[in-house]
Amino acid sequence: MKKAIWGIVIAIALYTILVLHSDIQKVVAAADSIKLIWIPLFLLLPLFNYFVRFIKWQYFLHRINVTVPISESLLIFIAGFSMTVSPGKMGELLKCSLLKKRWGIPIEKTSPVVVAERLTDLISMVLLALLGALLVRSRLALPAALAGAFFVALAMFILMNRRAWNLFSRVAGKVPFLEKRKHLFEDFRDASMKLLDAKSLAISVPIGMVSWGIEAFVLCIVAASMGYSLPAGVALLSHSAGSVAGAISMIPGGLGLTELTIEGILGDYLPGAAATVTTLLMRFATLWFSVILGLGAFMILKKKDVR
């Protein structure tokens, strides 16, 4: 909870700086031009994203032979969003903890699912960033895309190459928390390789491209609500490049780097104040909306425990 509070404090400070940098009066005027009828649309696309990502979550659980009631699985999946503001979103391992607590499923069996989610999401967003760059004929996404591709390639190499894995295991085994769990490393690797084989990637990566690609169009809707037309390619480019930059930085929630990347790209297509408002509303409709949903789902699960 303390980390979440600090994340909110940092976000408020960051967003204040962005607003002041863009001229607060112009930002307020741009925000005032938004009609309330558009606001529900800002949230519908993220909800669709979560639904499609839940399908991928279910697919991964099926691959490792884990079965829980779908309503329970959905609550646990959404509860993981409460830890979105964590380095690389790895706080979503909360889902594994909940599966162990409520269904007795070992964490070492389900934790590879969270790793597979993050890696396949990253692959999907790198591809979307390149697609957006191709559509608008821009090279702005190349640094983030290359960094993301390198991060994925390194992680996959460590998992797939026996020598690399043995070296990683020796180094990780020196960490006090992991030292007592060294005997579980091989089980983790076996499950990860199964979740990241060719068949799994062929299914999970396209699912990720659909889910994150749809969410990117929140930028188009926010811009349209202020009277601006934002090309679809720009939305894909800025959202994906910003998400990749935030993910590989390991900054909790990508705070700062994601916003700066998105606003920086939008600034070439929208007036400064409109770019700032679009960026902030995008983050509220995606990052913070998901955190709120996650906290709600977590509270529902806690109430079930009390009963």
C-alpha positions as CSV (number, residue, x, y, z in Angstrom):
1,M,0.0,0.0,0.0
2,K,2.9,2.4,0.9
3,K,4.4,1.8,-2.6
4,A,1.1,2.6,-4.2
5,I,0.8,5.8,-2.3
6,W,4.3,6.8,-3.3
7,G,3.4,6.0,-6.9
8,I,0.4,8.3,-6.7
9,V,2.5,11.1,-5.1
10,I,5.2,10.8,-7.9
11,A,2.5,10.7,-10.6
12,I,0.9,13.9,-9.2
13,A,4.2,15.7,-9.2
14,L,5.1,14.5,-12.7
15,Y,1.7,15.4,-14.1
16,T,1.9,18.9,-12.5
17,I,5.3,19.4,-14.2
18,L,3.9,18.4,-17.6
19,V,0.9,20.7,-17.2
20,L,3.1,23.7,-16.1
21,H,5.6,23.0,-19.0
22,S,2.7,23.2,-21.5
23,D,1.2,26.4,-20.1
24,I,-1.5,25.7,-17.5
25,Q,-4.0,28.0,-19.0
26,K,-3.8,26.4,-22.4
27,V,-4.0,22.9,-20.8
28,V,-7.1,23.9,-18.8
29,A,-8.7,25.4,-22.0
30,A,-8.0,22.2,-23.9
31,A,-9.4,20.0,-21.1
32,D,-12.5,22.3,-20.9
33,S,-13.2,21.6,-24.6
34,I,-13.9,17.9,-23.9
35,K,-17.5,17.0,-23.8
36,L,-18.6,14.7,-21.0
37,I,-20.3,12.3,-23.4
38,W,-16.8,11.2,-24.6
39,I,-15.6,10.1,-21.2
40,P,-17.2,6.6,-21.1
41,L,-15.5,5.9,-24.4
42,F,-12.1,6.6,-22.8
43,L,-12.7,3.6,-20.5
44,L,-14.4,1.2,-22.9
45,L,-11.3,0.4,-24.9
46,P,-9.1,-0.3,-21.8
47,L,-11.9,-2.7,-20.7
48,F,-11.7,-4.5,-24.0
49,N,-7.9,-4.7,-23.6
50,Y,-8.4,-6.3,-20.1
51,F,-10.9,-8.8,-21.5
52,V,-8.6,-9.9,-24.3
53,R,-5.6,-10.1,-21.9
54,F,-7.7,-12.3,-19.7
55,I,-8.2,-14.7,-22.6
56,K,-4.4,-14.9,-22.8
57,W,-4.2,-15.5,-19.0
58,Q,-6.6,-18.3,-19.3
59,Y,-4.7,-19.8,-22.2
60,F,-1.4,-19.7,-20.3
61,L,-3.1,-21.3,-17.2
62,H,-4.4,-24.1,-19.5
63,R,-0.9,-24.7,-20.9
64,I,0.4,-25.5,-17.4
65,N,-2.7,-27.5,-16.5
66,V,-4.1,-25.1,-13.9
67,T,-7.9,-24.9,-13.7
68,V,-9.9,-22.6,-11.4
69,P,-13.6,-21.4,-11.8
70,I,-13.6,-18.7,-14.5
71,S,-15.2,-16.1,-12.1
72,E,-12.5,-16.6,-9.6
73,S,-9.8,-16.6,-12.2
74,L,-11.2,-13.2,-13.5
75,L,-11.1,-11.6,-10.1
76,I,-7.6,-12.8,-9.4
77,F,-6.5,-11.6,-12.9
78,I,-8.0,-8.1,-12.3
79,A,-6.6,-8.0,-8.7
80,G,-3.2,-8.2,-10.2
81,F,-3.7,-4.8,-11.7
82,S,-3.5,-3.3,-8.2
83,M,0.2,-3.9,-8.5
84,T,0.6,-2.4,-11.9
85,V,2.7,0.4,-10.4
86,S,5.6,-1.9,-9.7
87,P,8.9,-2.4,-11.6
88,G,8.2,-4.1,-14.9
89,K,4.7,-4.9,-13.5
90,M,6.2,-7.8,-11.7
91,G,4.1,-6.9,-8.7
92,E,1.5,-8.8,-10.6
93,L,3.0,-11.9,-9.0
94,L,0.3,-11.1,-6.5
95,K,-1.9,-13.3,-8.8
96,C,0.3,-16.3,-8.1
97,S,0.1,-15.6,-4.4
98,L,-3.7,-15.5,-4.6
99,L,-3.8,-18.7,-6.6
100,K,-1.7,-20.4,-3.9
101,K,-3.7,-18.9,-1.0
102,R,-7.1,-19.7,-2.4
103,W,-6.5,-22.9,-4.4
104,G,-3.2,-24.3,-3.1
105,I,-1.4,-24.0,-6.4
106,P,2.4,-23.6,-5.9
107,I,3.7,-20.2,-6.8
108,E,6.6,-21.7,-8.7
109,K,4.1,-23.3,-11.1
110,T,2.2,-20.1,-11.9
111,S,4.9,-17.5,-11.7
112,P,6.2,-18.4,-15.2
113,V,2.7,-17.3,-16.4
114,V,3.4,-13.7,-15.2
115,V,6.8,-13.7,-16.9
116,A,5.3,-15.1,-20.1
117,E,2.6,-12.4,-20.0
118,R,5.2,-9.6,-19.6
119,L,7.5,-10.9,-22.4
120,T,4.7,-11.6,-24.9
121,D,3.2,-8.2,-24.1
122,L,6.6,-6.6,-24.8
123,I,6.9,-8.5,-28.1
124,S,3.4,-7.4,-29.1
125,M,4.1,-3.8,-28.3
126,V,7.5,-3.8,-30.1
127,L,5.6,-5.0,-33.2
128,L,2.9,-2.4,-32.8
129,A,5.4,0.3,-32.4
130,L,7.1,-0.8,-35.6
131,L,3.7,-1.0,-37.4
132,G,2.8,2.5,-36.2
133,A,6.2,3.8,-37.4
134,L,5.7,2.2,-40.8
135,L,2.2,3.7,-41.1
136,V,3.4,7.3,-40.4
137,R,6.9,6.8,-41.9
138,S,8.7,7.7,-38.7
139,R,11.8,6.5,-37.0
140,L,10.8,7.8,-33.6
141,A,10.0,4.3,-32.4
142,L,13.2,2.7,-33.4
143,P,15.2,3.3,-30.1
144,A,12.4,2.0,-27.9
145,A,11.6,-0.9,-30.3
146,L,15.3,-2.0,-30.5
147,A,15.7,-1.7,-26.7
148,G,12.5,-3.8,-26.2
149,A,13.7,-6.4,-28.8
150,F,17.0,-6.7,-27.1
151,F,15.4,-7.1,-23.7
152,V,13.1,-9.9,-25.0
153,A,16.0,-11.6,-26.9
154,L,18.2,-11.5,-23.8
155,A,15.4,-13.0,-21.6
156,M,14.6,-15.7,-24.2
157,F,18.3,-16.5,-24.6
158,I,18.8,-17.0,-20.8
159,L,15.7,-19.3,-20.7
160,M,16.5,-21.3,-23.8
161,N,20.3,-21.7,-23.5
162,R,21.5,-24.2,-20.9
163,R,24.8,-22.5,-20.2
164,A,23.2,-19.0,-19.9
165,W,20.6,-20.5,-17.6
166,N,23.2,-22.2,-15.4
167,L,25.1,-18.9,-15.1
168,F,21.9,-17.0,-14.3
169,S,20.9,-19.7,-11.7
170,R,24.3,-19.4,-10.0
171,V,24.1,-15.6,-9.8
172,A,20.4,-15.6,-8.7
173,G,21.1,-18.3,-6.2
174,K,23.3,-15.9,-4.2
175,V,20.3,-13.7,-3.5
176,P,19.1,-14.6,0.0
177,F,15.4,-14.7,-1.0
178,L,16.2,-17.0,-4.0
179,E,18.9,-19.1,-2.4
180,K,16.3,-21.2,-0.4
181,R,14.4,-21.8,-3.6
182,K,17.2,-22.9,-5.9
183,H,15.6,-26.3,-6.2
184,L,12.6,-24.7,-7.9
185,F,14.6,-23.0,-10.7
186,E,14.4,-25.9,-13.1
187,D,10.6,-26.3,-12.7
188,F,10.3,-22.5,-13.4
189,R,12.5,-22.9,-16.5
190,D,10.6,-25.9,-17.8
191,A,7.2,-24.1,-17.4
192,S,8.6,-20.9,-19.0
193,M,9.9,-22.8,-22.0
194,K,6.5,-24.4,-22.5
195,L,4.7,-21.1,-22.3
196,L,7.1,-19.4,-24.7
197,D,7.4,-22.1,-27.3
198,A,6.5,-21.5,-31.0
199,K,2.9,-22.6,-30.6
200,S,2.4,-20.4,-27.6
201,L,4.0,-17.3,-29.2
202,A,1.9,-17.8,-32.3
203,I,-1.2,-17.5,-30.2
204,S,-0.2,-15.1,-27.4
205,V,1.6,-12.4,-29.4
206,P,-1.3,-11.8,-31.8
207,I,-3.7,-11.7,-28.8
208,G,-1.4,-9.0,-27.3
209,M,-1.3,-7.0,-30.5
210,V,-5.1,-7.0,-30.6
211,S,-5.5,-6.0,-26.9
212,W,-2.8,-3.3,-26.8
213,G,-3.6,-2.1,-30.3
214,I,-7.2,-1.5,-29.4
215,E,-6.2,0.4,-26.2
216,A,-3.9,2.7,-28.2
217,F,-7.0,4.1,-29.9
218,V,-7.9,5.8,-26.6
219,L,-5.5,8.5,-27.8
220,C,-7.5,9.0,-31.0
221,I,-10.7,9.3,-29.0
222,V,-9.3,11.8,-26.5
223,A,-7.9,13.9,-29.4
224,A,-11.2,13.7,-31.2
225,S,-13.1,14.9,-28.1
226,M,-11.1,18.1,-28.3
227,G,-11.7,18.5,-32.1
228,Y,-8.4,17.0,-33.4
229,S,-7.9,14.1,-35.7
230,L,-5.0,11.8,-34.7
231,P,-3.9,9.2,-37.3
232,A,-4.2,5.6,-36.2
233,G,-0.5,5.0,-36.9
234,V,0.5,7.8,-34.5
235,A,-1.7,6.3,-31.8
236,L,-0.1,2.9,-32.2
237,L,3.4,4.5,-32.4
238,S,3.2,6.7,-29.3
239,H,1.3,4.3,-27.1
240,S,3.5,1.3,-27.9
241,A,6.8,3.1,-27.9
242,G,5.8,4.8,-24.5
243,S,4.8,1.4,-23.0
244,V,8.0,-0.3,-24.2
245,A,10.2,2.5,-22.9
246,G,8.4,2.4,-19.5
247,A,8.6,-1.5,-19.3
248,I,12.3,-1.9,-20.0
249,S,13.2,1.0,-17.7
250,M,11.7,-1.1,-14.8
251,I,10.4,2.2,-13.4
252,P,7.2,1.5,-11.4
253,G,4.3,1.8,-13.8
254,G,6.8,3.4,-16.3
255,L,6.0,6.7,-14.5
256,G,7.7,9.6,-16.2
257,L,9.3,7.9,-19.2
258,T,6.1,6.6,-20.6
259,E,4.4,10.0,-20.4
260,L,7.3,11.8,-21.8
261,T,7.6,9.4,-24.7
262,I,3.9,9.6,-25.6
263,E,3.7,13.4,-25.3
264,G,7.0,13.8,-27.2
265,I,5.6,11.9,-30.2
266,L,2.1,13.4,-30.0
267,G,3.7,16.9,-29.9
268,D,4.6,16.5,-33.6
269,Y,0.9,16.0,-34.5
270,L,-1.1,18.0,-31.9
271,P,-0.7,21.4,-30.3
272,G,1.4,21.3,-27.0
273,A,-1.6,21.7,-24.6
274,A,-3.7,19.1,-26.5
275,A,-0.8,16.7,-26.5
276,T,-0.4,17.0,-22.7
277,V,-4.1,16.6,-22.1
278,T,-4.3,13.6,-24.4
279,T,-1.3,12.0,-22.7
280,L,-2.6,12.5,-19.2
281,L,-6.1,11.3,-20.0
282,M,-4.6,8.3,-21.7
283,R,-2.7,7.4,-18.6
284,F,-5.7,8.0,-16.3
285,A,-7.9,5.8,-18.5
286,T,-5.4,3.0,-18.7
287,L,-2.8,2.9,-15.8
288,W,-4.9,4.4,-13.0
289,F,-8.2,3.0,-14.1
290,S,-6.6,-0.5,-14.0
291,V,-5.2,0.1,-10.5
292,I,-8.6,1.1,-9.2
293,L,-10.2,-2.0,-10.8
294,G,-7.5,-4.1,-9.3
295,L,-8.0,-2.7,-5.8
296,G,-11.7,-3.3,-6.1
297,A,-11.2,-6.9,-7.2
298,F,-8.7,-7.5,-4.4
299,M,-11.2,-6.2,-1.8
300,I,-13.9,-8.5,-3.2
301,L,-11.6,-11.5,-2.8
302,K,-10.8,-10.4,0.8
303,K,-14.5,-10.2,1.6
304,K,-14.9,-13.7,0.2
305,D,-12.2,-14.9,2.6
306,V,-14.0,-13.3,5.6
307,R,-17.2,-15.2,4.7
